[in-house]
Amino acid sequence: MTKLRTGWVGGALLVTFIGTFSTSVFAYQPTEEQKSACMSDTFRFCSSAIPNTDRIIQCLQRHKAQMTPGCRAQFTKAGG
């Protein structure tokens, strides 16, 4: 019974881990052009969000009015 329970718990943890990992791995990846244009804004406004791309994008969207024109153009181009 202990082996069965341990196997079930281990399997549940593995599924949870894979689900979490795959979400972050297959999340949006910015282009090199976007990274280059927004690097300074990312460090200025969103350094606490690094390395989480989703959090960086959300943070930059909140600071869109203060962004450099090049970064703002990348967000406009991408529909952000």
Residue, then its C-alpha position, 0 to 999 in steps of 0.5 A: m500500500t505504501k508503494l502504491r501511495t508513494g507512486w501516486v503522490g510521486g506521479a501527481l507531483l511529476v504531472t504538476f511539475i511538468g505542467t508548470f515547466s511546460t507552461s514557462v518553456f512554451a510561453y511567448q518568447p520575444t524576438e531579438e529585435q524586441k529584446s534589443a529595443c526593450m532591454s533598457d526599459t526592462f531593467r529600468f521598470c521591470s528588473s524584479a520580473i527578470p527572468n520571467t518573460d510573462r511578468i516582464i511583458q505585463c510589467l512593460q504593459r503597465h509602463k507603456a506610457q513611460m517606455t522609450p519610443g523604440c520599445r513602445a513601437q515593438f509593443t504596438k507592432a506586436g499588438g501589445 
